[in-house]
Amino acid sequence: MGVITTADERRDSALEHIDDAIKDLADIVVGKVWGYDEYSRDYELKLFKLFSELAGIRHDFERDI
């Protein structure tokens, strides 16, 4: 096993933050948590787009690790 560098730690932290953001956005756009119905349709679509984009980023990120 190799040495874990500060860069490795920051990369892993970034990936964890992306995962957290995806989970939070999924709660909103998929789970439709309390308050979801207060958002405009345009904002809901924007959140769903961001959710999808982050999922793609995570996929690309993990593929390259």
Secondary structure by P-SEA (a helix, b strand, c coil): cccccaaaaaaaaaaaaaaaaaaaaaaaccccccccccccaaaaaaaaaaaaaaaaaaaaaaaac
